[in-house]
Amino acid sequence: MSNKASSKETNREYYKTYWNDNMLQYLLNSAGAKWFDYLLLLTLNETSKNSVRSVADVGCGVGIKTAFMAKYYPKAGVTGYDFSKEGIAAAKKFHKLKNVHFATEDITEAKYKKKFDLITAFDFLEHIDDWKGLTKKLIKANNRYMLISSPVGRMRPYEVHIGHVRNFKRREIEDFMESQGYKTVKTLYAGFPFHSPILRDLTNIFYKDYAELPQAKMSFLSKRMHDIWYFLFRYLSFKNKGDIFVGLFEKRKLSSD
């Protein structure tokens, strides 16, 4: 079996059981998810809000970030795409916003003709062997903005078990996007020291316990612990130093435009 097939099947099998109602509730209450929403808001504020009429959230999972963007862009049609039928089913069941939809379609296929003002790939490209090839296909479906998040820096052993094939190097994504005709609007490298390295190293040590957490209902005590971690992430961690990359890119206008 090729590496490409292997990583694809690893991701498919992992997320087949990963996406469920308990995971959805976990993501709504987890420190990391709430902190990422804060980083996402800082980034989305750099877009021209009224010019975004269509959004594609690629690799949306259970649609937490898809719904976030549907609320941020209430006049836009927002669609979450994911290969996981289980994830899409949970997303459709939970999110009832009028301007949000979910699908298992592949917008990178040549026959897919629709284009989007904003395409997002949140914690997605680190799962892809040929990430540059896939990103080029996403670019073909893009009118203006691309928003990408991914872990950077040292890759921990536990990440292989959640389908990661890489962590990116600093400026690796920016350099590639700029080579494809985009300008870098805003980037964050966030999380030092409490998210990275502290929490990521703890997750590596206690990965078995961490992996089982989302499979059960979140307890009151667990929610309060996540509140503490969220405070540490948001108020006591850097936004310009860390292993969490968030980057907003805008397609450059042709000189003839």
N, C-alpha and C positions, 0 to 999 in steps of 0.2 A: 504494500500500500504506500502511495506517495505521501510526503509530508503534508501536502495540501489536503489530500483526502483525510489524513489522520487528524489534523487540526479541526477540520470541518466537522467530522464525526464526534470528536471530543466535545466541541462546543454544543452540538445538537443534543447529545446524550445528557450533558450536564444541565442544560437549560430546560430539558424536557421535564425534569423533576423540580428544578429550581423555581420556576414560576408557578406560584399558587397563591391562594388568598392570604395565607400567613405571611408570605414574602411581600405581598403588596402592603399589608399593614405594617410590616417591619420597615419597608422603605419610607413610608409616610412618617414614621417616628424615629428613625435612626439618625444619629448625630451626623454621619457622613452625608446622608441624603439631604438633610436640612442645610448643612453647610454648603453643599454643592449648589443648592437653590440660591443661596446668597451670592456665590461666585457667578452663577449664571445670570442673575439679575444685574450685577455689575457690568457684565459683558453685553447683554442684550440692550442695555441703556445706550450703547454706542451705535446702535442701528437707527436708521430712519424709520421710525415705527409705522408711519402711515404708508410707506412704500412697500411694506411686506404684506402681500395678499395671499401668498401660498407658502406653506412650510411642510417639509418632509423630514421627519425624525427617523433616521435609519438605525435599525437595531434598537427599537424602542422598548423591548421587553414588555412589562405590564403597563407601560404608558404614563408613568409618573411625570417624566419630563415633558412628554407630549402634551399632557393636560396643563402643565405649568405654562407652556408656550401658547396654548390656546387661550388661556386667561390673559397672558401678556399681550397677545395680538388678537383681540376679540373680533376684529373685522376680517381676519384671515381664515382661510380654510387650512386646517392643520391635520396632517395624516401621519400616523405612526406605522412604520413598516418593520416586520420582524419575521424570521423564518420559523420561529416557534409558534405552532398553532396553539399550544397551551398558554403562552404569554399573551397572544392576541385575544384568545377567548376570555382570559381574566381581565384584560384591559377593556374589552367591550362590555363586560358585565359590570365593571366598577365605574367607568367614566361615562357620564351622561351629558356632557357639554354639547351644545348644538353645533359648534364649529369644529369638532374633533371627530376623526374617523380612524379606523385601524384596518390594516390589510397585511396579507402575507405575500403581496406582489413584490417583484424585484425591479426597482426603478433603474437598475443598471443594464437591463436587457435592451438590446437594440430596438426591439419592437415597442418599447415604452416611450411614448412621445411627449408626455407631459413634462413641463419644466417648472421649477420652484424658485421663488425669490430668496428663500432661505433653506438650506439643507444642513441638518445637524447630524453629527456622528459622535455620540457621547460614549466614551469608554468602549469603543467599537473596533477601531483600527488595530489595536494591540492583539486582537483575536485573528487577524487576517494575515496569511502568509505573504501574498502579493499586495500589500497595502497601497503601494503607489499605483498599481494597475487599477485597483478598485476605486481609489480616489479620483483618478482620471475619468472613470465612467460616471462617478457622481458629479464631477465638474460639467460633463456634457448635459446633465439634467438641471444645471444651476443657472439662474439669471443674474444673481447679485452676491448674496452672502453665503459663506460657509462657516460653520461653527463646529470646532473639533475639541474634544477633551480626551486626555489619555494619561496614563502614568508615565513618568520619565525616570531616568536614573537606574539605580541598582534593582534588578529583578529578584524577588524572593522565591525560594523553592515552591511555596504554596501556590503561586500564581499559575503554575503549569496545570494544577488541578482545576482551576476555574477557566481554562481555555486560553490563557495568554500565551502568545508565541514570542513576545518581545516587550520590552519597555523602550521608549524612544530616548534619543539623546537630546540634550538641550539644543534648540533651534533647528532640529531635524525637520520638523513639520513646517515651520515657518519658511525655511529655505526651499522646501519642495513646493509649497503653495505659491511662493513668489516666482519660482521658475515656471509656474503654470499660468502666469498672468494675473495674479492676485496681489493686492497690497495688504499688509498686516495692519489691522485697525487697532486691536488690543490683545494683549496676552497676559496671562497670569501664570506664575509658577508658585503655587501656594502650598502651605501646610507645615513648614518647619517651625518648631520641632515636634509638635504634639501629634500631627497626623503622620508626618514623615520626618524622622525615622521611627518615633516611639510606637505609634499604633501599628504601623506596618510590620515592625519587628515583632511586636506582641502577637499579631495575627499569625505570623509565620510560626511562632513557638506553639501557640494554642490553636492551630488551624482546625483540628478535628472538632473542638468545641464551637469554634466560630462558624464552621460550615453547617452545624446542626441547629444553630440559633434560629434562623429564619423559618425552619420547618415547624416550629412550635409557636403558639400565641405569645406575644410579648408580655412579660409580667410588669406589674407596677414598678418594682424595684429596677428592672432593666430599663424602663422608660426614663426613670430618674437618673440612672447612670449615663444614658445617652444625652440627657440634658446637660450634664456636667461636661461630657466630651464636646458637645456642641459649643459650649462657652469657651472651652480651651481652643477649639479650632478657630472660631470666629474672632475672638478678642485677644487671644494670646499667641496666635500663630501668624507668621508672615504671609503676605499675599504676593510678594516678589521673590520668595525663596522657599523652595519645597519641591516635591515630586509630583504634584498634581498640575498638569498643564491644561489650560483653557485658552483657546485662541479663536479670535474672530477675524475673518478674511473677507475682503470685498473685491470683486472682479474689477479689474482696471478697464476703463472705457477705451475703445479703439480711437486712434487719432482722428479717424474719419467721422466719429460720432459727433 
